[in-house]
Amino acid sequence: MENNLISQSNDITTSRFSWTALMGRSYAVIANTFFSRYNEWKKVHPWQTLKEANTYDGLLSYDIPRSSLAITGEDGQENLPKVDQLKFAFNRLQKTTFLNPSLKPGDWESIPIIGGVKYDSSTDTIHVDLYPMLVERLVELREKFTLFNPAQAMLLNKSMYSFRFFLFCCQWRNERKFEYTIEKLKAMFKLDEHIDEEGRKHKEQYKRTRQFKEKVIEPAKTELKELFNQGLIDICFDYTEVKKANKQGKPTVIGYKFKIISANDKPKITQPPVKKKPLLDCQKEQFNIRMHNLCRIRLHKIFEGGHDEEWANRIIMPLTRKAVEDTTVLDKAEAIVDSVEARYKLGKVRNPAGTIRSAYKRDLGINVDLRKKQSEELDLFSNQM
């Protein structure tokens, strides 16, 4: 997954607008193209802002291939949008403006998402112009902003609400949760009763809670979860209902609590306890041979000539005690030496003796004190066997 992030104000994320899946994808494609070009521009002008440079070097005009705006249909196939659909989507994007809340009290600023649009049938591309004001808005980090990955947002093309919920998840990523009432969600998605920019009246949609959940939340949740499980996006969500008693005292759903699931989450995996495998009588002869080979030959050779030369001898008793109770201990002890020897040959380990000693202490709980004399160890070892 690409990790390029772009910023936009949280007020854009929660603004009142209703987009189709094609509109959301188009916005994401434009934002992704812009961000790629801005990164290149920044390499050439590392110490300048756009305002200081007083130039936009190709950041204001884009040619978007129609093939990059394909939408996944109900049959799971990607379909190119028709020219009329493109015209409708980009015309609506042109009419979409956001207010800049970061200005001082009394000032206001209205920023159109895109400026001029022209479709060229000979190349099957859409030429898009952006306003300098929007470009500055995209690159300036305000006090309140949403970081999102436009390359990931481009993949959302099934549900018309997936893009919005993706932005919500990005906005509240650090908090790991967010909550909205149904009334607030309907207002943000323009599903409430309202009068549009052309003076037309619209009735409230999805009055039944069940219908709102099935048509708005579930499709977005499903699409984000599918892409998340495929490793294509790094965030998705789950949710629970928020209920409140109505006038009749009956619990009624008034909103939803959303839990954000991130690819950075580290699930707590409880390892099942490992069953011990005690040493059987029929295994003793082979066990003695393996212990002799490990301690007397392999470890002795590694530790020979070092300041802890006696370590290979002193480890016999504690290792034997553990290995008699659980033969997997000897397997682990041999595996540690195998690994260290292999890495030493590759030049990845400089001090094999110290590495083995640390691994035995960490993984096997064996830590002998070389200052103490244990002259009886070899006799005890022989007697136990």
Stockholm file with secondary structure:
# STOCKHOLM 1.0

chainA/1-385         MENNLISQSNDITTSRFSWTALMGRSYAVIANTFFSRYNEWKKVHPWQTLKEANTYDGLLSYDIPRSSLAITGEDGQENLPKVDQLKFAFNRLQKTTFLNPSLKPGDWESIPIIGGVKYDSSTDTIHVDLYPMLVERLVELREKFTLFNPAQAMLLNKSMYSFRFFLFCCQWRNERKFEYTIEKLKAMFKLDEHIDEEGRKHKEQYKRTRQFKEKVIEPAKTELKELFNQGLIDICFDYTEVKKANKQGKPTVIGYKFKIISANDKPKITQPPVKKKPLLDCQKEQFNIRMHNLCRIRLHKIFEGGHDEEWANRIIMPLTRKAVEDTTVLDKAEAIVDSVEARYKLGKVRNPAGTIRSAYKRDLGINVDLRKKQSEELDLFSNQM
#=GR chainA/1-385 SS CCCCCEEEEHHHHTCSCCCCHHHHHHHHHHHHHHHHHHHHHHHHSTTCCHHHHTCCTTSSEEEEEGGGGCEECTTSCEECCCHHHHHHHHHHHHHCEEECTTSCTTCCCEEESCCCEEEETTTTEEEEECCHHHHHHHHCCCSSEEEECHHHHTTCCSCTTHHHHHHHHHHTTTTTEEEEEHHHHHHHTTCSSEECTTSCEECCCCCSHHHHIIIIIHHHHHHHHHHHHTTSCSEEEEEEEEEEECTTSCEEEEEEEEEEEETTCCCCCCCCCCCCCCCCGGGHHHHHHHHIIIIIIIIHHHHTTSTTTTHHHHTHHHHHHHHHHCTHHHHHHHHHHHHHHHHHHTTCCSCHHHHHHHHIIIIICCCCCTTSCCTTHHHHHHHHC
#=GC SS_cons         CCCCCEEEEHHHHTCSCCCCHHHHHHHHHHHHHHHHHHHHHHHHSTTCCHHHHTCCTTSSEEEEEGGGGCEECTTSCEECCCHHHHHHHHHHHHHCEEECTTSCTTCCCEEESCCCEEEETTTTEEEEECCHHHHHHHHCCCSSEEEECHHHHTTCCSCTTHHHHHHHHHHTTTTTEEEEEHHHHHHHTTCSSEECTTSCEECCCCCSHHHHIIIIIHHHHHHHHHHHHTTSCSEEEEEEEEEEECTTSCEEEEEEEEEEEETTCCCCCCCCCCCCCCCCGGGHHHHHHHHIIIIIIIIHHHHTTSTTTTHHHHTHHHHHHHHHHCTHHHHHHHHHHHHHHHHHHTTCCSCHHHHHHHHIIIIICCCCCTTSCCTTHHHHHHHHC
//
